[in-house]
Every structure is written in structure tokens, then in C-alpha cells.
């Protein structure tokens, strides 16, 4: 699943929360939290469908992903990243120091 598909799943989940009689009257931030939990659970329950190889196994680092300020639905959080995709591997310590990367297992939330 690519990022566009993940966004579409998130939008679908948001619309479900928006029109559901039990959650329709909640404020926007509460609805976003519900969507974040649902997407997190979907990824944990079927990591292969969301492009993760064996969950986080096989990954040493994760990178912080942040949506643009104008995005209607925010998808912010930590995403496992293949170390070979880090162009400047010699700067990994610097990336960790500024909070862009972290070692998997060091502070999973």
C-alpha cells in the first residue's frame, strides 16, 4: 500500500467517524484521535498490507513523518525506514539528535 492509499483509508475512516451516531457530535480533534487509533490498529494487525515487512522487524530506525499544516487530515508519527534509504548514513547520529530519527525499540509509543 502506498501513501496515497493510506491517506484514502484515513479519509474513509474519518468519514465513518464523522457520520456515525456515537461519534458525529465529537469535536474535530477527538475525531482525529479516533482515526489515528484505527489506522494504528490496522497497520499493527496487517503490516504487510501497509508496506511494512514483518512489522518493525528488519528495521533499525524509524523517521518522524509530519503532515503539512494545511492538510485536512494529519498523519503525524513515526514510520520505520530502511537504513539503506538514508542518503547520508554518516549523519544518522545528527538526525537522532534533532529528533528526525530514532532507534526502533528505544521509545516506542
Residue, then its C-alpha position, 0 to 999 in steps of 0.5 A: x500500500x502506498x501513501x496515497x492509499x493510506x491517506x484514502x483509508x484515513x479519509x474513509x475512516x474519518x468519514x465513518x467517524x464523522x457520520x456515525x451516531x456515537x461519534x458525529x457530535x465529537x469535536x474535530x480533534x477527538x475525531x482525529x484521535x479516533x482515526x489515528x487509533x484505527x489506522x494504528x490498529x490496522x497497520x499493527x494487525x496487517x503490516x504487510x498490507x501497509x508496506x511494512x515487512x514483518x512489522x518493525x522487524x528488519x528495521x533499525x530506525x524509524x523517521x518522524x513523518x509530519x503532515x503539512x499544516x494545511x492538510x485536512x487530515x494529519x498523519x503525524x508519527x513515526x514510520x520505520x525506514x530502511x537504513x539503506x534509504x538514508x542518503x547520508x548514513x554518516x549523519x544518522x547520529x545528527x538526525x537522532x539528535x534533532x529528533x528526525x530519527x530514532x532507534x526502533x525499540x528505544x521509545x516506542x509509543 
